[in-house]
Amino acid sequence: MHATRRGFTLIEILVAVVVLAILALAAYGGLDALISTREQTKAQSERFHRLELAMVILGRDLDQAISRPIRQVSGELVPAMKGGQNSIPLLEFTRAGWPNPLQTPRSSLVRIDYRLSGGKLIRNYWPVLDRVVDSPPARQVLLTGVTGVKLRFLDEFNHWHRYWPPLNAEPGQYLRRDPVAIEITLKTQRWGTLRRLVEIAP
C-alpha cells in the first residue's frame, strides 16, 4: 500500500509568500539604510574637506603676506594690509610667492581680499597690484554656510585692534606695517564657531 502524497495547502503557500515578502522588505530596508548612511558619510566628508581646504588657503595666504602697499586706479595709496569686522572687504593684503610655472612675464606678488556675501566666504585676487584701469578680480568661493566673521589684529606692542590699520593711527603710519598676528573667528551653520590665530611674518 503506497503512502498518500500530500502537497502544500493554499494557506501554507500564502504563509510562505508573506514570510518571503517580509524578509525581502527587511533586506531592502537594511540595504536602503546602508546606502543612505554611506551617502551621508560621503557628503559630510566632502564638506569637511572643503572646510579644511578653506583654512589651508587662508593660512597659506597670510603666511605669505608682505608689507607692500598698492595704488588704486584713483591714485590713492592703500596700506599693505587693511580690514576689520564690518569692513568691505573683511580683509585685504598683498602676498608673495604666487607660483609662476610657465614663467610668464608677471610679478610674483598678488593682491588678495576676503569677503562675506550671502553666507559665502569669498576669496578674490588681482595679479596686478598698482592698477591703471579698474579690472575685475578672479573669484573663488571657499566656504558656504558662514553666518559671521570676526577679526582681531595684534600689534607689536601686544595690543589687540578690531581694525587694521588701527582706528587711532595717523594717516600713512601703517602703509607698510602689517600686524604681528591675526585672530580669525568664523561662525558656521554646520561646524559652529571656528577660531584660528595666524602669525604674520615680519
C-alpha positions in Angstrom: 0.0 0.0 0.0 1.5 3.3 -1.1 1.7 6.3 1.2 -0.5 9.2 0.2 1.4 12.1 -1.2 0.4 15.3 0.4 1.1 18.7 -1.3 1.1 22.2 0.2 -2.2 23.7 1.0 -3.2 27.2 -0.2 -2.8 28.6 3.3 0.7 27.2 3.6 1.7 28.8 0.3 0.2 32.1 1.3 2.1 32.0 4.6 5.3 31.2 2.8 4.8 34.1 0.4 4.0 36.5 3.3 7.2 35.4 5.1 9.3 35.8 2.0 7.8 39.3 1.4 8.6 40.3 5.0 12.2 39.1 4.7 12.5 40.9 1.3 11.2 44.1 2.8 13.6 43.8 5.8 16.5 43.2 3.5 15.6 46.2 1.3 15.2 48.4 4.3 18.6 47.4 5.6 20.2 48.0 2.2 18.4 51.4 1.8 19.6 52.4 5.2 23.2 51.3 4.4 23.2 53.3 1.1 21.7 56.4 2.8 24.3 56.2 5.6 27.1 55.9 3.1 25.8 58.9 1.1 25.5 61.0 4.3 29.1 60.0 5.3 30.4 60.9 1.9 28.6 64.3 1.9 29.9 65.0 5.4 33.5 64.1 4.3 33.2 66.4 1.3 32.0 69.3 3.5 34.8 68.7 6.0 37.3 68.6 3.1 36.1 72.0 1.8 36.4 73.4 5.3 39.9 72.1 5.6 40.9 73.4 2.2 39.5 76.9 3.0 41.6 77.0 6.2 44.7 75.9 4.3 44.2 78.5 1.6 43.6 81.3 4.2 46.6 80.3 6.3 48.8 80.0 3.2 47.8 83.5 2.0 48.6 85.0 5.4 51.9 83.1 5.7 53.0 84.9 2.5 51.7 88.4 3.4 54.2 91.2 2.8 54.3 94.9 3.7 53.7 96.1 0.2 51.0 98.9 -0.3 49.2 99.3 -3.6 47.9 102.2 -5.6 44.3 102.2 -6.8 43.0 103.5 -10.1 42.2 106.8 -8.4 45.9 107.2 -7.4 45.1 106.6 -3.7 47.8 104.6 -1.8 46.3 101.7 0.1 48.0 100.1 3.1 49.7 96.7 2.6 47.0 95.2 4.8 43.7 96.6 5.9 40.4 95.2 7.2 38.1 94.7 10.1 35.0 93.0 11.3 32.5 95.2 9.4 34.7 96.3 6.6 34.1 95.5 2.9 36.2 93.6 2.1 36.8 92.0 5.5 40.5 91.6 4.9 42.7 92.8 2.1 46.5 92.4 1.8 49.4 91.8 -0.6 51.1 88.4 -0.7 54.2 87.0 -2.3 55.0 83.5 -3.5 52.5 83.4 -6.3 53.6 80.4 -8.4 54.6 81.0 -12.0 55.3 77.6 -13.5 55.0 78.9 -17.1 57.5 81.7 -16.4 55.1 84.3 -17.8 56.2 88.0 -17.6 54.4 89.0 -14.4 55.1 89.7 -10.8 55.2 87.1 -8.1 53.1 89.4 -5.9 49.3 89.3 -5.8 46.6 91.3 -4.0 44.1 89.2 -2.0 40.9 90.1 -0.4 38.3 88.1 1.6 34.7 89.0 2.0 31.4 87.5 3.2 28.5 87.6 0.9 25.2 85.6 1.1 26.7 83.1 3.6 29.7 82.5 1.4 33.3 83.2 2.3 34.8 84.5 -0.9 38.4 85.0 -1.9 39.3 87.5 -4.7 42.7 88.2 -6.1 44.2 90.6 -8.6 47.5 89.8 -10.4 48.2 93.5 -10.9 48.9 95.5 -7.8 49.1 99.1 -9.0 46.1 99.4 -11.3 45.9 101.9 -14.0 42.4 100.6 -15.0 39.7 99.0 -12.9 39.8 95.3 -13.5 37.6 92.5 -12.1 39.3 90.0 -9.8 39.4 86.3 -10.0 36.8 85.0 -7.6 36.8 81.8 -5.6 34.1 80.6 -3.1 36.0 79.0 -0.3 33.2 78.1 2.1 29.4 78.2 2.4 27.1 78.3 5.4 29.2 81.1 7.1 27.0 83.3 9.2 29.6 85.7 10.6 33.3 86.6 10.6 35.2 88.4 13.4 38.7 89.7 13.1 41.3 90.9 15.6 44.7 92.3 14.9 47.7 92.2 17.2 50.3 95.0 17.0 53.9 94.9 18.0 53.0 96.2 21.5 50.7 93.3 22.2 47.6 95.3 21.8 44.6 93.9 20.0 42.6 96.0 17.5 39.3 95.4 15.7 40.5 97.1 12.6 43.8 97.4 10.7 45.2 100.0 10.4 44.1 100.8 14.0 41.4 103.5 14.2 43.7 105.8 16.2 46.6 105.5 13.7 48.0 108.6 12.0 47.4 108.8 8.2 50.1 106.8 6.4 51.6 105.4 9.6 50.6 101.8 8.8 51.1 101.9 5.0 53.9 99.4 5.2 53.3 97.8 8.6 51.4 94.6 9.0 50.1 93.2 12.3 52.1 90.7 14.3 49.2 88.2 14.2 45.5 88.0 13.2 42.8 86.1 15.0 40.0 84.9 12.7 36.7 83.6 14.1 34.2 82.1 11.7 30.6 81.3 12.7 29.2 78.5 10.6 25.9 76.7 10.4 27.4 73.2 10.4 30.6 73.4 12.3 29.7 76.1 14.9 32.4 78.6 15.8 35.9 78.1 14.4 38.8 80.2 15.6 42.3 80.4 14.2 45.3 82.5 15.2 47.8 83.2 12.4 51.2 84.8 12.9 52.3 87.3 10.3 56.0 87.1 9.3 57.8 90.4 9.8 
